[in-house]
Amino acid sequence: MNILVVDDDADCLESYGDALKVLGHLPTLCESVVIAMKEFQSGSFPLVLSDIRMPDKSGIDLLRDFQAIPSTKRPEVVLLTGFAELDSAIEAIRLGAFDYLRKPVAIQDLARVIARWEQTHPSFTENSSDDPIYNSFLEAMTSTQLFTDPKLTLNGLARILGTNRNILSKVINRKLGDNFNQILNRFRIKEYQRLHSLSVNEKFTIEALAKMAGFSSRSSFNRFFQQEFGCRPSKWQGATTPK
């Protein structure tokens, strides 16, 4: 599904985009409401994820702009909010927002709100939502978080989902465009980033956080992280840790 994502924070924007790609969606990233409206006018976006607090126009302003669009073309809006804007988010629901998510937003949060949106919009649902094996796979990855088990294998997951490894492998490749191990490690990377963002985890080392996310060793974590981001985890962590 094409999803429009709006946030003035480039790091957050990239993180949301990466998570949506892991979930099999096509995100279009915008750093302002003005850019978002231009993208919306030139494309088809049934769902919009938008931060509330932005320098020029806010997510609430974007919601109001969409309310002026005929209902047949109007997208649903999910607002992303910090604790300070919680009252604004609740008010936005009254104004017509589909839902809101509290920051930091995890991949599991995105998966749940998109699944709920798809349930209420069956006419927009894509093939992936009609595939019970794919749905079960996403449920296992997002709600149950089976990826945190470092011993999880394609065979083991197929047995849990009541299918065989060949069918599951083909479904993952067809829906997400990559093999099981690559997708599994992307879920783990997103979980590592989520854990790193929580102040309660400041006492933990990179290796400890990587193991919490499901990596079996620091070397395997480093190797996949370098492949995905082009730098070592320590460099990334230093760049994203508030001074």
N, C-alpha and C positions, 0 to 999 in steps of 0.2 A: 504494500500500500504506500502511496505517496504521502509523506507527512512533512508539513512545514514546521520548522523549529526556529524560534526567535529568542535570542538572548544576546545582550551586549558584551557578555564575558566570553571571550574567544575560547578559553579552556573548557568552560562548561558546555559551550556550543559543540565543540569537537567531541567531548565525552558523550553527550546525548546522541550525536550522530553515529558514533561508533557503536553504542548500545543498540540503537535502532537497526543498524546494519546486521548486527549479530542476530537480532530477532527476525531478520528477513524482510525488513521494510526499506523504503527508498527515501531517506531524509534529504530535504533541501534546507540548508542552513542560512539564516539571516541574522545580521547583527543589529538590526533596527526594525521598528514597525514600518517605516517608509519602504525599506527594501522588501520586507515581507509582503506588503500590499502589492508591490510591483510583480513579485514572483507569483502571488496568488492570481493576479489578473492574467498572467501568461501561461498558467498551468492548471492542473486539477488536483486539489488537495482536500479530501474529505475531513481530515483531522489536522489540527494545529496545536502545537505545544509552545507556550510562550511564558517567558519570565514576566513577573509583574513589574518590578522596579527597573526601569531603564531611563537613560538621561533625557531623552526628548519625549516621545510618546510612550506611555506605559502599556502593559499587557491589558489593563482595563480599557484603555483607549482603543486598542486593537479589537477587543471584544465588541465595543460599541460600534466600531467601523463595520464589523461583520454583521451586526444586527440590522444594519441598513440595507444589506444585500437580500434579494428575494430568497425565501426559505428553500427553494429548490436548488439553489447554488451555494447556500450558506454552509460553511464548515462548522464542525463542533470544535470548541476550544477547551483545552486543558491548561490551566495556569500552574506555573512553577513558583513556589513561594517560600521565603524564609520565615522564621517565626514572627518577625516584626510586621510582616504583611499579612498575617493569618486572617485578621479581621477583613482586610480587603478581599482576600480570596473567598471567604464565606459570602461576602456581599456580591462578589462576581457570580456565584452560583445563583443568587437571586436574579441577577441580570441576564442569566441564560448560559453561563459557562457549563460545560459538560461535567467537569470535575476539577480538582486541584491536587497537586502533589507537593509534599513538604521537602525542601532541600535538606541535606544532599539527596538527590534522586538516584536510586539504585535501578539496575536493569530489571529487577523483579517488580519494582513499582511501575515501570513503563509497561512491562508485559501484562500486568494485571489490568491497568486502565485501558490498554488497547484491546484486550480480550473482552472487557465489559462493553467497550464501544462497539466491537464487532457483533456482540450478542444483540445489541439494540439497533443495529443497522445491517440486517441480513442481506439487503439488496446490494450493499457495497462490499460484502465479504468476498475476499479473493480465494482462490483455490486452496491456499495453505490452511485456511480455517475450516475447510470441508474435509481435510485429511485427518482422520482420527489418530494415525500413527504420529504425524507431525505435531498435532495438538498435545498428545501424550508426551512427546519428546520435550516440547516447550514447558509443559507443566513440571516435568522432572527436573529441568534445568533452572526454572525460575522460582517455583513455589517450594519444591522439595529440595532444591539445590544439591542434587546428586553429584554435581561436578566437584564438590568439596571433598569427595572421597578420592584420594590419590590412586586407589587401586581400581577405579571404575574403568571398565573396558567396553568395547562395542558389543561383544558377546554378552557380557553381564547386563548391560542396559537393555539389550534386545529381549533378554529373558524377563526382566522386570516389566517391560512394556507389552509382553505377550506376543512378540513377533520374532523373526530371525534376523541375524546380522546383515545378510545381503539386502533384505528389504529395507531395514532401517538405514543402512548405508546409502542406498539409492535415494531414499526420501530426503535425508539430510543434504546430500549433494545436489539434488534437484531444487530443493527449496532455498538453500543457503549458499550454494555455489562453491562448497569446499568440503573437505573430508571430515570425518568424525573428530579426529585428534585436534585438528586446527580449530574447529568450532568449540570443542571442549575447553581448550586452552584460552580461547577468547573470553569465554564465560569466567574463567578463573582470573584472567587479567582484570576484567571489570570488577570482580569481587575484591581483588587486591586493591584496586584504586578506591573502592568504596571504604574498605577497612582503613586504608591510609588516611582518608579524609576525616575520620572520626577522632576527636581529641582524646578519647578514652584509650586509644591504641598507641599513643605517642611513646609509651614505654617499650613497645615491641620492636624488634629488629626487622629489617627487610626480609630475612629468611623466615622468621616466625610468621609474619603476615602472609608470605607466599605459601607457607604450609597450611595456614588457616584457609586460604583460598583454594587449596587442593593440589598444589604442585608437590611432587614427591621429593624434589631436591632443589637447592638453590641454583645448581648448574642448569637444570632443565628450565627453571623460571627465567634465569638470565638469558638463556639462549632464545626462548620464545619472545621475551620482552624486547630484546635487541632486534629481532626479526620484525616485530610489529611497530616499534617506535624509533628505531635507528639509534638508540642510545642505551646505556646500562641503567638499571633501575635506580641506582644510587644517584646518578645525574638527574634523572627525572624527579626523584623524590626531593632532592635539594632544591630544584627549580620550583616545585609546587608547595613547599613548606613555607608558611608565612614567617617573615623575619620578625 
